[in-house]
């Protein structure tokens, strides 16, 4: 079942469970009185001469462990009664290292045996994730894994984030990639489209992005791993097993080690190319409620409920998790730590982060920094509905200033640039609609306080919410909603393709020169579209896949993106890290014309070699004349062209800024 709903100021679409019943949940149960279990042996520990199994199930009357010879279609070889231990735990120990075996747990709750579960801490699973697997993880490390090195990213504002789905990126016949739709597609080099242009990881290196943000890659519920020829597609926002990779992206879902090894191969390949890996994580809800792995161990505890016992639903997917409870908070924190440690993940994007409490998110960021200081965390600063968790405790955009080391998406700059996300024909600053100038300025300043910005005129936010530009992710499009290409097609139906590409260049120039962290959707550098489909969460490859031959057709657009990224990465003035620096170094010119913004970045900002950078955005349908101080300027961008090394020279004075384009000048 698909739900599409408003998520604060953004649309979020997800695959949701069937309608849930209140079940046996007793709303008077005082979950906070459950003892917490903090030892590090939950689920499975393989010792030299034994295998130890541990679950946390404080409300269980009995608990059993079942051992299987295979991941499916077999009867248990052994059923073992587990022993109650301290702090709500149950344990069982078996002789020997049981590598190659599979297992499940089940508990007796209120006199009823619940269905089997692989547990919530399974780190390896069989096909479709129904049974956990016992494997030797040392055999899953690819060659050179111990020497794997993360790319250096001293500040999140140094990142250029590229959001991609595994199938979208490689499954199209034009990709030239052999392992289409698989983790290891990103290990293939020398791939090209029909015209010989680079694709795959070579394309990412050529483009110059610093990080790929991969859509959910843990084991999710909606794709039948036993029937991959059916060619099912899903974004993966329906979590099943959080701590093991998705089997459909591996070359052999029935072998528990393959998905793990191939995921690591992907990470190693990207790291070798100087590219970090960000995981999209969805701890805010589960694919199922009463039948989830959480509910099969501790019914009720891991979720929030309404007074009548039904699931509260801030996710819009039938349930929401209760991060404020000790064991759920610990689960989220320890899960991301596991991915960062075992899989060398470099960052995490939290889906509907506003459902989580700020204290848990602070713990996430703090603990990850202990593993590696360059790991960063960001998320959607909204919910899809109301929640029992108080507004002041939610990890919302408006509360990001209360957190440390957390960033949120800027719906301000998104909607102001291209038009409202949910109104296909609505235009924005880059497409000629007046009235968005002040909101674009909010984006330029990274949503921090600036003496020249009137926040009362902001479309979405009426006050600065970021303490520093490091707390803001700037973007115009992502997997949700229309692609930028489709949005321009819908909002500029009478424009030529070249005019729409001019608008795309202007839109992204605003994003990539603004303070904060730039984020782009895979394929938009080649003018990728999804045929106007707004919510393509389970649309076929014919809708979602990137046609890489577009790279040849839209070479000018690709080269613009490449040079824009190179400009940002070469000049720290676009990557300031404090609100004080932004307020001091950015000076807006006094311009009252609609769809026109002019400002300077001064004082060799953030140690830049350029003493001053003049940035002018003209989103109008006609050219504009702007006064620029007389200096020896190098023209970096003009009339929908850009070159970090310069397009020519200017003495300043009255200069013409071409319609729907950016002009950037620099002087030493």
N, C-alpha and C positions, 0 to 999 in steps of 0.2 A: 504494500500500500504506500502510495506516495503522498506526502503532505507538502504543500508550498505555503509559506506563511511569512508574515513580516517579522523580521528579527531586528528590533530596534529600528535603525534606519537602513537595514539591509535585508536582502532576501536570503533565506537559507532553505535548502531543500534536502530532504533526507529520506531514507528508506525506513519505514517505521513498522513496528510489530503490529500484529492483529490487535483489535480492541482488548483491553485487559480487564480482568475482573478483580474485585477487591480481595477475593480469595479468603484465606484464613488470617489475614493481617489484623492484629488487635491494635487499634490506634492508641490504646492505653499502655502498651508495652513501653517500658522506659529503656530504650536502647542505650542511652548513655551510661546505664549501670552495667552493661556488659563489660566483662574484663577485657582489656586490650592485650594482644599477644605481640610482643616486639622482638622475639628471637628471629634469627635469620634463616631458620630451617623450614619455613613453610613450603608445602607441596612435596619437594623431593630433594634428598641428599644422597648421593652415591658415595659410600665409603669404600675403603680397600676391600673389606670383607662382608659388607652388608648394604642394604638399600633401605633408607628411612623415609617414611611417608608421614606428612603432618598436614592437617587442615585446621582451620579455625571455625568452629561451629558450636558456639556456647549454648544455643537453645536446643541442640540435638539430644534425643534420648539415647540413641545408638548411632554408630557410624561403621561403615564397612568399606573395605578396599577390595577391588576386583582386578585381577591380573589377566591379561589377554595375550594370545600369541600374535595377533595382527590388529591393524587399525580399524577393521570392519569385518562384518560377516563371519564372526567366530564366537563361540561360547567361551565364558571365562574358564581359565585353567585353575584358578584359585580364588576363593572368596575368604577374606580375613576380617574378623571382627577387630575394630580398632579400639584402643584403650584411651579412656578419658585422661587427659593430662592437665597441667595448670593453665589458668587464664583462658579457658574456653577452647583449648586445643584438644585434638584427638590424634593419636599416633599409632603407627604399625611399623615394625621392623622385620625385614626378611633377609635371610642369609644370601650372600653373593651379590655380585654386581649384575643387575638384571638387564643389561644392555640388549636392545632388540625387542623387549617386551613393551606392552601397552597397558594402561591402567585407567580406572575410573574410581570415583567415590560415590557413596550415597549415604544419606542420613535418614533417621527416623525422627519425624517432627510431629509432635502431638499425636503419636500413635500411628502415623502414616509414613510409609517409606516413600520418599520423594524419588524422582527419576535420577538416573546416573549423571554424573558431571565429571569432566576432566579436571575440575577444580578451577580456581580463578588465577592460580599462579603457574599454570602449565607453560613451560618454555619450549616444548616441542610437542607436536600433535600429529595424528594420522590424518587421513583424508577427511575433509569437511570438519575437522576439529572436534569430532565426537569423543575421541579417546586421546589421552595424553600419552606421550612416548618417552621411553628411557633411552637416551643416547649419550654417547661420549662427545661432549662439545669440543674437545680438543681436536677432533677429527673434522670439524666443520670450518676450521680456519683456512682461508686460502693462502697460497704461497705469499710470504712477505707480510702477513697480517701483523705480526709482532712489531714490525718496523713501520706500520701504517702511521702517517702523520696528517693531522687535521690542517686545513689551510688557516693561516693567521688572519684573524678578524678582530683587531683590538677593540673596535666599537661596532655595535650593530649598524650604525650609520655608514660604515665602510662596506656593508653588504649590498649586493644587487641580487634580488631574489627572483627566481624563475619558477612559477608554479606549474607543475605538470602531472598528468595522469599517465601511468605506465602504458596503457593501451593507446591512448591518444597519440603519444609521442612516437611510437614505433610500429604500430600495426598496419598502417596504410602501405599498400604495395610500393608507393613512391619513396618509402623510407630507405630502401636498399638494405634493410636490417634483416638478418636471418632469424634471430630469436624474438620475433614480433610479440609485443605485449608482455614480455618477461623482464624480470629484474636484470638479467644479464644482457639485455639489449643495450644497456649503458656501458657494457664492457667492449663493445665492438667498435673498432676504429676503421677508417678508410671507407666508410659507407657514404653513398651519395644518391641523389635523386636522378631522374631521367636525363637531366642536363649536365650531370657531373658536379653539381654543387654539393658541398659537404652536408651530411645529415648526422643524426645521433650525437654522440659525445663530441665529435669533431665540430659539429655545428655550435654546441654550447661553448666550446673553447674559442671558436671564431667570434661568436657574439660578445663574449667577455663577461658573462654573468659570474658571480662569485659563489652562489648557492642555488641548488635546486630544492624546491619545496615539493615533495612527493605527496600526492593525495593518499588517503589511508592505505597503509601497507601491512598492518597487522591482520590477523585472521578474521575476516568478516563473514557475514551470514548469508548474503544474497546470491552468491555464485556457487553452483554445484561443481565442486572440484572433480567429481567422478564423471562429469559429462561436459568436459571443456569443448568438444566439437560443437556443442550447441551454441558456442560463441557468445555466451552471456556477457553483458556489460553492466558494471555498476561503479559508482564513485566509491562506495565502501564505507559510508557513514552509518553502518549498522554493525557495531562491534560484537564479536563473539568471544575470541580469545585474544586478550590484549598484548600478550607477551611472546608471541611467535608470529613470524611473517605469514602473509596470505599465500595459500597454496596455488591458486590459479595463476600467480605470477612466477611460479617455478616451473621447471621443465618436467618435474615428476612429483605431483602433489601427494602421491601415496608413500613416498619416502620422506620421513620426518626431517632427515638431515639435509636433503637437497635444497629446500626452501631457505634454510638457514645459511648454508654455504653460499648459495647464489646471491642472497641479499648482501652478504659480506663482500662477495666479489664485486658487486655493484658499487658499494661504498668505497672499496679500495680503488677501483678504477676511477671514480670521480675525484677522490682525494689525490691520486697520482696526477690528475689533470688540473689540480689546484682548485677544485670545486667542492664546497661543503654540501652536506645533506641535511635537510630539515624534514622532520616527520610531522604529518598532519595527524593529530591525536584527538580522539573523541571519547573522553571520559565522562561527558555530561549525561549520557543515557546509554542504554544497551538495546540491542536489537529486539530482545524479548523482556518481559517483565516477570511474571510468575514462573516462567520456564528458563530464565537466564541462569548462567552458572552461579551468579551471586545468590539468587533466590533459592537455588537448590542446596546451598550450604547454610545460609543464615537468612531465612525468610524475613523480608521487611527491612532488615537493618540498613542495607546499602542504598535505600531509596527514600525520597521524601513522599509524604502522603497527605491527602486532604483529610479533614475531620471525619468523613464518612468511610475512610479506609481505602479509597481509590487512590491511584497514583497521581501525584501532582505532575504537571506536564509543562514545565518551562522550556522543554526542548521541542515541543510540538510533535514528538514521536512516541507518545504514550507513557513516558516515564522520565524521571530525572534523578540523578544520583545525589547522595547526601554527603558532599565533600566535607562538611563541618564535623562529621562524626569521625572519631579517631581512626578507626580501621579503614575507612574509605579515603581519608586524607593520606594516611600512610600508604595505601595502595597506589594512589596517583603518584605520590612522590617517589616511591620505590620503583614503580614501573618505568618512569622516565629515566631514573638513574640506571636501571638495568639496560635500557636501550642505548644510553650514552656510553656505558661501560662495555657491554658485550658487543655492540654493533657499531661503536664509534660515531654515533649520531651527533651532529653539530648544532642542532636547534630543534625547537618544537613549536608548532602552531596549534593552539588550543581552539577547537571548535566550540562555538557558543560558550566562550570562557566566562561570560557573565553569570552562568549558572553556578560556577564554583565560588567559594569564599576567598576573600583577599588573603587571609592568613595562609591557606593552603598554597595559593599561587606564589606567595612570598617564599614559602618553604621550597617549592619547586625550583625557583630561580636560585636561591641560596645554595641548595644542595648540588645543583648542576654545576655551579661555578666552582665548587670544590673539586669536581672531576676534571674540568677544564675551564679556564677563565673566559675562553672565547665562545662557549655555548650560549645561545640566547633563546629567549622565549617571547612569543607574541600570540595574540589571539583576537577573536571576535569579541569586542567589548559590549555585547548585548545578549539578551535572551530572546526566545521566540514567544514567550508568554510569561505570566506572573509566576512567582515562586514563593513558598513559605519563608525562604531565606530573606532577611531584611535587606532593603535597598543599600543601606550603608555597608553591608558586609559582602555584597556581590562584586565580582571582579569585572565591573562595568567600565566603559570608556570614561564616564564621569568620575570614577574612583581610581583611575590609573595613577594619579598623583599620590595616592596613599600607599602604592606598592613600590617595590624596589626591583629593578631588573626586568620589568615587564613592559611590553609595548602593545598597542592596540591599533587596529585598522582605522584609518581616517575616512569615514563616510562623508565628511565635510568636503574634502578635495575631490573625492570621487563624483559626487552628485553635482558639485559646482562646475566641474570641467565638462562633463558629457551630458548632463541632464539627469533627471530623477531615474533611479535604477529600475523602478517598477512601471514607469510610463514610457513605453517604447518610442513615442514620437516627441517626447520632451527634449528640448535642446539645452545646452549649457554654454559656458563661457567660450569654449573652443569651437562651438558650432553656431555662434552668433546671437545667443540669447542674452540680453542685458540683465543686470541686477545681481550677478553672481560675483562681482569683482571683490567684494570684501571677504566673501567666503573663500575665494581662491587665495587671498592674502593670508587667511588663517592657515591654509595649507602650506603656503610658502614659508611661514614662520614656524612650521612644525607644531601648530596648536599651542604654542607657548605665548606668554604675555608679551605684547609688543606695543610700545607707546603710540604707534601710528595706526593700529588696527582697531576698528570699532566693532567689537564682538556682538553688540546688540543687533547688528545687521547680518549676522551669520545665519545661514539657512537652517543648519542642524544644531549647532552649538552656540550658546549665547555668552560663553565665558571660556577663557583658556583652561584646558583640562590637563595638559601635559606639563610636568615640571621641567622637562628637558626634551629636545627633539629626539633623543634616543627612545622615547616612549611612543613614537608614532610611526606607523607603516602607511606610506602613501601609495595609492593605486587608482586606476580608473576602471579596471575590470579584473575578474577572477573566474573560477569555474562556475560560480553562481551567476544567474541572470544572463543577459545577452552578452556575447563577446563584444569587444569594442567595434569590430567590423560590422557585426549585425546591428548594433545600436546606431552606428552612423548610417547604415542602409535604411533603417526605419525612420530616423529623425531627419535625414537629408535625402528624401526619396527622389528629388529632382536634380540632385547634384551629380556631377560626373565622378567616376572612380578616382580620378586625380584629385578632385576637390575633397573627397572623403579621406584620401590619404594625407592631404595637407592637414586636415583636422586631426587625424590620428597622430601625426608628427607633433603638432602643437600640443595636443593633450599629453603625450608622453614627455615632451620637453618640460612642461610644467612639473610633472611628477619627478623627473630625474634631476631637476635643478632645485627642487624644494628641500628644505631642511627636514630631516627624518630619514627613513629608509625606503628606497624605491622597490616596488614589487610589481611584477608583470606576469601576465598569463601566457603560457606556452603557445607559440605559433602566431601570436599577434604581430611579431616582427616580420612575418611573411604575409600578413593580412588574412590570417586564418578566420574562418567563420564556422558557425554551426547551423547554417541554413535557416537562421531565424528562430531556432528552438531555444526557448527561454530557460527551461529546466530539463537538461539532458542527462539526468542522473542515471537513467537506464536506457537511453537511446542507443541505437546500433552504431557500429563503427562508421557507417556511412555518414552519420551526423557528427560524431565526436572526433574521429581521427583527423590528424593534420595531413593535408595534401602537400607534400614537400616540394612538388613541382612549382608551387606558388612562390618558392624562394627565387626561382629564375624569373618568373613573371613580375615579381615585385622586388627586384634587386635593389632599386633605389630606396625603398622603404627599409629593407634589411640593413643596407649600408648606413642609413640615417640612425637606426637603433644602435648599431655597432659603434658609430662615432659618438653618439650621445652617451653611451655607457663608458666609453673611453674618456670622454670629457669629465664625467663625474669622478671616475676612479683616479684621474690624474690631478684633480684639484680639490684639496681639503676644504676650500671655502664653501663647497656645497655639502659638507659633512660635519658641521659644527656639532658639539656635544653638550653645550650648556645653553640654557635660556638667556643667560646674561650676555653671552657672545652673540647670540642671534639678535637680541634687542640693540646691542651696541653697534654691530657691524652691518646690519641691513637697514637701508634708508629708502623708504618709498617716496617716489616723486609725486608731487601734487597734481594729479590728473583726474579730471572729472568726466571724461568721455566714457561712454559705455563700451564694454569689451576691450578695454585698453588698460594695461598695468605696466608701470615702469619702475624699476628700483635698482639700487646699487648694493653690491657687497663690497665693503671697504676695509681698509686697514690690514691688508694682507691677511685676511680672516683665516683663523685656524692654521696659521703658518703657510698660507698659500704664496706662491711666487708672484702671483698677480696682485698688484696693489689695489686694483679696483676692477670689478666685473659689473658691467651694465647689462641688465636683463629686461627685455621689453616683450610683452605678449600682446598680440593683436588678434582677437577672436572675431573681429568684425568681418563683414562681407566686402569691405573696401579697404584700400591702403590708408595709412595714417601717417602724419608728419609729427615727429617728436623732437624736442630740443634736447641735445646731449652736450655736456660740457666739452669744450674744445681741448683735446689732448691727442696724442698719437695713439690711436686705438688699433688693435688687431680685430678684424671681423671674424668671429668664431661661428656664428650662425646668422643666416639671412635668407629670406624668401624660400623657406622649406629645404634649405641645404645646411649642412653642418660639417665642420672639420676642426678638431681640437688644435691643429697646428695653424689654422687660419685660412680664410677664404680670400683675404685681401686686407687693405688698410683703409682707415677713415680718420679724418681730422675732427669729427664731431660736428656740432652745430645742428642745423635742421636736417634730420635724416628721415627717409621714408621707410616705414615698416610695412612690408607687404601684408596683404590681407591674409587672415587665418594662418599666421606664422609667428615664429619667435625670432627676434634679433638679439644676439649676444655679442657684446664687445668686451675686450679686455685690454688692460694696460699695465705695464710694469712700473 
